[in-house]
Amino acid sequence: MNGRFKKIRTWAVLALAVLLVVQVLAIAPPASAAAAADCLTMSGVGSVPVTDVDIDQEFEIEYTLTPSGDYSVVEQREAVDIALVLDVSGSMLYGLDGKTNAKAPNRRVDALRTATNGLIAKFKETNLDNVGLIQFSTKASKVTLQGADTRGLTKNYTDLQNKINALNPSGSTNIDDALRKAKDMLTGSTRKKYVILLTDGAANMYGTNGTSAPNSSLNPTSKARTEALARANELKTQNITAYTIGLMTPDAIANINNPDAANKGEMDVYLMDQIASRTGGAFYTASNSASLAEVFKSIVNVITNTTLRNITLKQPLPAGFDLADSELTNPNVKKEEGYLILNFEDIPYPFTQSTYAKKVKLKATSAVDGETHPLSDATVSYVNACSNKESFSINLDSTIRILGVTAIDMYGNKYYGNYRGELTRKRADNSSLQWTYTDPTNRRIAAIDFVKPDGTPDNGADKNHARVKLTFESGEPTILDLAPAAPGIQMVDINGNTLTEAAWATDTIRLKVDAASVSGLSAVKGRIVYTDEGKADFETGFIKEYQYTLDDGKTWQPMPYSNGEYSVALSAEGVYTAKVRAVNETISLNFNLPVYSKEAIASAKMDNTKPTGEGTVKIVINDDGVQNDAKIAIVGSDSLSKVTKIEVWLDDRSSVAKEVEGDSVEFLLSSIDGYGEASSRYGWHQIKVRIANEAGLSETYDFGQLIPDFKINPGPQVAIGLVDQKGETYISTIKKEDGDIPNWADKPIKVTVSVDAPVKARYGNPAVTIAESEYAISLVNEDTYAWKKLSSGSFYVTPGGTEKGTFKVHFRFKDTDGVEVQPSSDEVNIDYNQNRY
């Protein structure tokens, strides 16, 4: 803030007006007297009671100033012209505490009237100075005073007091017009000219007609502010010095130097300070009138220059040291460009005490680098009673030692632990703070080490210093794992369904990271506070990439990032065991020294090839050498997933004939329902097969594909009949009580024969037909036959060359498959000569 800026917390605002008026009435000493006078001087010492501290632990420096010398001066001065410019807006009826329901004598206007009593008394003592009165609210106006000249200035101080007592507050605040009227009042004077401006709020009007500004002067672009500053510049061109007084609440004054304070009241501090500084004056604040007597005493000291004033101490602070939190609202203390700036109050003469001391609380912040920090000499500057600038040094002869423990990891990053259980980490490259961890019970950190996952020292060739072990003065240690947590991963099928270890996929498998991995510090989330840079290192930029391997870590590959996720497609069939790890480079700050997370493992299987099968049919021949059944065998196979089911359909039946769980089946045709009778098995057959595997894939072999159509051919089926002359079936024996006797026929016996090939045309396969048909008739004891072609389905048997004999009829049939049968008839007994019919 430009200009000389003071805070007067206990003085009434008009007491300050008195101060300024008397300041401009100051009695200047003759040159000879000033030269001969002792101008007063001072010295000082400093002490630091506690020099061993932890980070953020407060410690004190005490500075003691000792003034010395004698001073005397003869009073003599010239008259001056003064314009009193007083705020009479409606808020002057408020209380000094800012409340709107105040009553006399506790209103701001009451303080104004009371304070001017002392001011008027000072005017009357010398009767030298011309004073004018300007009141302002929505507009400004010159108050007519008795005995005033054409400009409105008078020495009738009694009427001046009466007019001040009669002020009636109302309206808004127009500082622009007030300064315009003050300039008009003082322009043309050959004396020194002063404006004393008092207000309790921000400007919200401008112009001679009281134009309302869209925003009050608290807004930097407000017309009310810019116009008032223009008037201040005009005062300067007329050599008019302005002193401004802000009537504020105690809270507003306490926060006036705090840039983060929300409550500074409605005072436009910037405007008041600029009006004063641009004209060579000063800005003052006041909140009550309780210490008005003390103000008058100070005024006398100012006008006679019998003070050591503008006392400022500058103490160089080591890097990382700052004001304690309790000093942030102290208006006399600030930190600026690495210096502690401490302002002392003016020391009046004669001195009322031998020494003047101030204590300042400081702290070492987490930005401190190193263990020991010498405190350099402080410099005290001041203005002596002869208005000369002087300075001297204070040697503290002290070194601050930081008690906390430190550690530096293999990458150069720095860790610091303090008595409050706080651990900080700073980057190796620029020493910027990344984060602060706080122990839940605030135990003092006694040691910082780097350990492996099993807790042993991390000193081997494979060290990565990603786990920080904190040992405390008591209790169990804490290990902070900085490394990324093992990522959550999934194997999903083409539809996004998660694949279990037992499940098979039949199309592309996607290996993906479910969610972004985070630092192991997430386990102590809530105990970690990140700086912006630390958040970038350990949160938003913590994971550089994800890597995966399908060969148990022999080769690692970056996982592609697309459509908002890290994933990789696995399109070849097989059994996969994938490992995924997160890669971090912000722990080491070196891409050549990455820190990996624990590995996440997931397995999946893919089989996109259908199973295959083999089938055989073996025709079963009975003891008589006749085909009467078929043995069917089917075996399924798959190079990856096992065959789990085989289903078989027979012929034109829609239902499954045979179903088995497994990879093979063998069965007889006769075991299938509907094929129990031999005749039901004769002929052509076809088989359809479906083989399914564990992956859910199946292959269907349609009829004839896996097993060709097959037939069961028992050979020609022959039916032989014997019929006597009566047309009845001939039976070769007659049953008697004493035994069977031959049945001799006296007539020829008719033989009937029918033959059939049971294999019919079916499923596009040809029928089997009878290729050869022969017969022969012989006596029962003959071994050789004379075969004849059978051209009819019936013929007669006669004895031939004998009148009596027992005969048999023999047949020989062969089908187109070459199957031959030779059935014979029953015996035929004939006892007369053979006749052929």
PyMOL commands that set and color helices and strands:
alter all, ss='L'
color gray80, all
select helices_A, chain A and resi 13-24+31-36+90-93+108-126+157-165+175-186+223-237+250-254+269-279+292-303+325-327+520-524+532-540+669-671+678-681
alter helices_A, ss='H'
color red, helices_A
select strands_A, chain A and resi 4-5+41-47+52-53+58-68+80-87+130-136+140-142+192-199+205-206+211-212+240-247+282-286+307-316+321-323+333-336+339-344+347-348+356-364+372-374+378-383+389-394+399-402+405-408+414-417+422-426+433-438+445-450+467-472+478-481+489-492+504-505+509-513+528-530+545-549+557-558+561-562+565-570+574-584+595-596+600-606+612-621+627-637+643-650+658-661+664-668+683-685+687-693+698-701+710-712+717-723+733-734+741-742+744-745+749-756+770-779+788-789+794-797+805-815+820-821+828-830
alter strands_A, ss='S'
color yellow, strands_A
deselect
rebuild
show_as cartoon
